[in-house]
């Protein structure tokens, strides 16, 4: 049997979540106390029934019967109270454990390396955070409690059955292996099919998340019908997988109940013959019957609960796999402290790199470059030359396969990731705006920033004026992905975010889209202020930017093939001159046409 098959046939993934329970020992102890109390009260009922039948009905003693009915009422009240408290504590534990699990999984995911997200869909990860944790909540908040309660009832009832009639008990207990082994076998199948159902659900969720995020693109290309058909197909696949899992659970429950109650019917027939023969009192048979029913129903419910736990085991396995995912890029055991104060010197020394998702495609090939403190370097080159990869390596989203990337003379692999990123501010081409207020978007990553500091950053980014015109100013919600803001406004928010961070090194990936003349001017002013007195590496798409750069690096096939100023490189007539004619002239024309 393979390791995968072994994993699919156990509930070990649920056992990995036990440490989450140990954090709340008082809640668990309270739940167990009321669970045991409810079970003990249930097991006391048949004893009362036996005495009432044998001593009350047989002797026609009305006073005795009244007293016992009073005791039964007290037991019923106690059972109701214990059951209510058990439910409260058990559900609270389930909610608390799942809240902790969601928080820790999310925190872990946000710390995983970029290479993980290169090969995993965000929609599937979100599905693990929602659908899988919901199943685990059901397991810890209900199924596990039911399993323990029914186990106690089953064992307690069997013990009382043996006490009541050893011979009848031997007949009942002899049927248990016939009942239990098929249940366990079915349970393995249920868990395997539940895992498959969860995987197909995650695939449909991933597609839905991707499509909803790109609704405008879908509508612009008339792809609504195609997207709907694809999602409908994904949903049907998820439904088919879920139906198979449900069918397995239904068969498991029905098969268990048939075996349990079928065996009890046979035993009861034999007990009835014993009563007729005078070998057993009617009360004793009634007591045995009640304990048999309790044991049988407990076993039947255990089979159903086993199916729920098996399904939750699939979700727990997927979540623990996520929690056990090790970031490809980690801090060293003894990190080297970066120099203070920061100088902002950047060096790439014979760096070669290929993305883990496509290792055969070399992105950077023995790349070397040096950037002095306070220097502005413009990076240009054709698509796929490795420009954005330079930024990714500087942010230490990845480590190079060979060579070294240094910041202020320290190899990034020897430094703390948090320290590295604290010295870098990035303004990406595709600006990320969160569904939060304008203030919170500017202060993202700087939670302690005052409103005055945020406004000062916005003023420097030429953003204060348009923010002031919004309905609620800095408290205005930006909408998902900043949908309520224009392209120029989003860029200025990102620039304000970088200004507020005040890092010594700026990484700027200019937007290729043409803005209107006013926005272009405002963005350029904001960038000029941002680039002042700090080391700047900019992937340049604007002529104004390359003209102001101290040096221009021209990349092709992951190497620096040309270096110099705009004038010298144009005069050289090489790759840069060709790119300048095509790219900068085209952008200038588009900007002019937007006026």
Residue pairs with C-beta under 8 A, 6 or more apart in sequence:
7 13
7 317
8 188
8 191
8 192
8 195
9 188
9 191
9 192
10 313
11 191
11 309
11 310
11 313
12 313
13 313
13 314
13 316
13 317
13 320
14 136
14 139
14 309
14 312
14 313
14 316
16 316
16 320
17 97
17 101
17 136
17 140
17 316
17 320
20 97
20 100
20 101
21 28
21 93
21 97
21 140
23 100
24 93
24 96
24 97
27 89
27 92
27 93
27 96
28 93
30 85
30 89
31 86
31 89
31 90
31 93
31 145
32 148
34 82
34 83
34 85
34 86
34 89
35 82
35 86
35 90
35 145
35 148
35 149
35 152
36 152
37 78
37 82
38 79
38 82
38 83
38 86
38 149
39 149
39 152
39 153
39 156
40 156
41 75
41 78
41 79
41 82
42 79
42 153
42 294
43 153
43 156
43 157
43 160
43 291
43 294
44 75
45 72
45 75
45 290
46 160
46 286
46 287
46 290
46 291
46 294
47 160
47 287
48 68
48 71
48 72
48 75
49 283
49 286
49 287
49 290
50 283
50 284
50 286
50 287
51 68
51 283
52 64
52 65
52 68
52 69
52 283
53 281
53 282
53 283
53 286
54 281
54 282
54 283
54 284
55 61
55 64
55 283
56 64
56 65
56 68
57 65
58 282
58 283
86 145
86 149
90 141
90 142
90 144
90 145
91 141
91 142
93 140
93 141
94 137
94 138
94 139
94 140
94 141
94 142
95 137
95 141
97 136
97 137
97 140
97 141
98 133
98 134
98 136
98 137
98 140
98 141
101 133
101 136
101 319
102 129
102 133
104 323
105 128
105 129
105 133
105 319
105 322
105 323
106 129
108 322
108 323
108 325
109 125
109 322
111 327
112 325
112 327
113 327
113 328
113 329
113 397
113 398
114 329
114 392
114 397
114 398
115 328
115 329
115 355
115 356
115 357
115 398
116 325
116 327
116 328
118 355
118 356
118 357
119 356
119 357
121 206
121 209
121 210
122 206
122 209
122 210
123 202
123 205
123 206
123 207
123 208
123 209
123 210
124 202
124 203
124 205
124 206
125 322
126 205
126 206
126 209
127 198
127 201
127 202
127 205
127 206
128 202
128 315
128 318
128 319
128 322
130 205
131 198
131 201
131 202
131 205
131 315
132 198
132 314
132 315
132 316
132 318
132 319
133 315
133 319
134 315
135 198
135 311
135 312
135 314
135 315
136 312
136 315
136 316
136 319
138 308
138 312
139 308
139 309
139 312
139 313
139 316
142 308
143 305
143 308
143 309
143 312
144 309
146 301
146 305
147 302
147 305
147 306
147 309
150 298
150 299
150 301
150 302
150 305
151 298
151 302
153 294
153 295
153 298
154 294
154 295
154 298
154 299
154 302
157 291
157 292
157 294
157 295
157 298
158 169
158 172
158 173
158 291
158 295
160 287
160 291
161 168
161 169
161 172
161 288
161 291
161 292
161 295
162 169
162 173
164 284
164 287
164 288
164 291
165 271
165 280
165 284
165 288
168 267
168 270
168 271
168 274
168 288
171 266
171 267
171 270
172 263
172 264
172 267
172 292
172 295
175 259
175 263
176 299
178 259
178 263
179 256
179 259
179 260
179 263
179 299
180 299
182 255
182 256
182 259
183 252
183 255
183 256
183 302
183 303
183 306
184 306
186 248
186 251
186 252
186 255
186 256
186 303
186 307
187 252
187 303
187 306
187 307
187 309
187 310
188 310
189 248
190 245
190 248
190 249
190 252
190 306
190 307
190 310
190 311
191 310
191 311
191 313
191 314
192 314
193 241
193 244
193 245
193 248
194 245
194 310
194 311
194 313
194 314
195 313
195 314
195 317
195 318
196 241
196 244
196 245
197 238
197 241
197 242
197 244
197 245
197 314
198 314
198 315
198 318
199 241
199 318
200 234
200 237
200 238
200 240
200 241
200 242
201 238
201 241
201 242
202 318
203 234
203 237
203 238
204 231
204 234
204 235
204 237
204 238
207 230
207 231
207 234
208 231
208 234
211 218
211 227
211 231
213 481
217 223
218 224
218 227
245 311
248 307
249 304
249 307
249 308
249 311
252 303
252 304
252 306
252 307
253 300
253 303
253 304
253 307
255 303
256 299
256 300
256 302
256 303
256 304
257 300
257 303
260 296
260 297
260 299
260 300
261 296
261 300
264 292
264 293
264 296
267 292
268 289
268 292
271 280
271 285
271 288
271 289
272 285
274 280
274 285
275 281
275 282
275 285
328 356
328 398
328 399
329 396
329 397
329 398
329 399
329 417
330 417
331 416
331 417
332 413
332 414
332 415
335 414
335 415
335 416
335 419
336 410
336 411
336 414
336 415
337 415
337 419
338 407
338 408
338 410
338 415
338 419
338 420
338 423
339 408
339 409
339 410
342 408
342 423
342 504
342 505
343 373
343 408
343 504
344 373
344 374
344 408
344 423
344 504
344 505
344 534
344 535
345 370
345 371
345 372
345 373
345 406
345 407
345 408
345 409
345 535
346 369
346 370
346 371
346 394
346 405
346 406
346 407
346 505
346 535
346 537
347 369
347 370
347 371
347 404
347 405
347 406
347 409
348 367
348 368
348 369
348 370
348 390
348 393
348 403
348 404
348 405
348 406
349 368
349 403
349 404
349 405
349 406
350 366
350 367
350 368
350 402
350 403
350 404
351 364
351 366
351 367
351 368
351 393
351 400
351 402
351 403
351 404
351 405
352 362
352 364
352 365
352 366
352 367
352 400
352 401
352 402
352 403
352 558
353 362
353 363
353 364
353 386
353 389
353 393
353 398
353 400
353 401
353 558
354 360
354 361
354 362
354 363
354 401
355 361
355 363
355 389
355 398
356 398
362 558
363 384
363 386
363 389
363 558
364 386
364 389
364 390
364 393
364 400
364 558
364 559
365 557
365 558
365 559
366 402
366 403
366 559
367 386
367 390
367 403
367 555
367 558
367 559
367 560
368 403
368 560
369 377
369 553
369 560
371 377
371 535
371 537
372 535
373 504
373 535
374 533
374 534
374 535
375 535
375 536
375 550
375 551
376 531
376 535
376 536
376 538
376 548
376 549
376 550
376 551
377 536
377 537
377 538
377 549
377 550
377 551
377 552
377 553
378 538
378 540
378 545
378 546
378 549
378 551
378 552
378 553
379 387
379 390
379 537
379 538
379 539
379 540
379 552
379 553
379 555
380 387
380 539
380 540
380 546
380 552
380 553
380 554
380 555
380 576
380 579
380 583
381 387
381 554
381 555
381 556
381 575
381 579
382 556
382 575
382 579
385 555
385 556
385 557
385 558
386 555
386 557
386 558
387 509
387 539
387 555
388 509
388 539
389 558
390 537
391 426
391 507
391 509
391 537
391 539
392 398
393 399
393 400
393 405
393 412
394 405
394 407
394 412
394 424
394 505
394 507
394 537
395 420
395 421
395 424
395 426
395 507
396 405
396 412
396 417
396 420
396 421
399 412
399 413
404 411
404 412
404 413
405 411
405 412
406 412
407 415
407 420
407 423
407 505
408 423
412 420
422 503
423 503
423 504
423 505
424 503
424 505
424 506
424 507
425 497
425 498
425 501
425 502
425 503
425 505
425 506
425 507
426 498
426 506
426 507
426 508
426 509
427 491
427 494
427 495
427 497
427 498
427 506
427 507
427 508
427 509
427 530
428 494
428 509
429 509
429 510
429 511
429 512
429 539
431 482
431 490
431 491
431 493
431 494
431 511
432 481
432 494
433 441
433 478
433 479
433 481
433 482
433 485
433 490
433 493
433 494
434 440
434 441
434 444
434 478
434 482
435 477
435 478
435 479
435 480
435 481
436 444
436 477
436 478
437 472
437 474
437 475
437 476
437 477
437 478
438 467
438 470
438 473
438 474
438 475
438 476
438 478
438 493
439 451
439 454
439 474
439 475
441 478
441 482
441 493
441 497
442 449
442 454
442 457
442 458
442 474
442 493
442 496
442 497
442 500
443 449
443 454
443 497
443 500
444 497
445 497
445 501
446 500
446 501
449 500
451 474
453 500
454 474
454 496
454 500
455 464
455 474
457 496
457 497
457 499
457 500
458 464
458 467
458 474
458 492
458 496
460 496
460 499
460 526
460 529
460 530
461 492
461 493
461 495
461 496
461 499
461 526
461 529
461 530
462 492
462 495
462 522
462 523
462 525
462 526
463 489
463 492
463 493
463 495
463 496
463 526
466 489
466 492
467 473
467 474
467 476
470 476
476 484
477 484
478 484
478 485
478 493
479 485
482 489
482 490
482 493
485 493
486 519
487 511
487 513
487 515
487 519
488 515
488 516
488 518
488 519
488 520
488 522
488 523
489 519
491 511
491 515
491 519
491 523
491 526
492 522
492 523
492 526
495 523
495 526
495 527
495 530
496 526
498 506
498 530
499 529
499 530
503 534
504 534
504 535
505 534
505 535
505 536
505 537
506 530
506 531
506 534
506 535
506 536
506 537
506 538
507 537
507 538
508 527
508 530
508 531
508 536
508 537
508 538
508 539
509 538
509 539
510 538
510 539
510 540
510 541
510 542
510 545
511 541
512 541
512 587
514 520
514 587
514 590
514 591
514 593
514 594
515 523
515 591
515 594
516 594
516 595
517 591
517 594
517 595
520 591
520 594
524 542
524 544
527 545
528 548
531 538
531 548
538 545
538 549
540 546
540 549
540 552
541 583
541 587
542 584
542 587
543 580
543 584
543 587
543 588
546 552
546 566
546 580
546 584
547 566
549 565
549 566
551 563
551 564
551 565
552 562
552 563
552 564
552 565
552 566
552 569
552 576
553 560
553 562
553 563
554 560
554 561
554 562
554 563
554 569
554 574
554 575
554 576
554 579
555 561
556 575
561 574
561 575
562 569
562 572
562 574
562 575
562 576
564 572
566 580
569 576
569 577
569 580
570 576
570 577
570 580
571 577
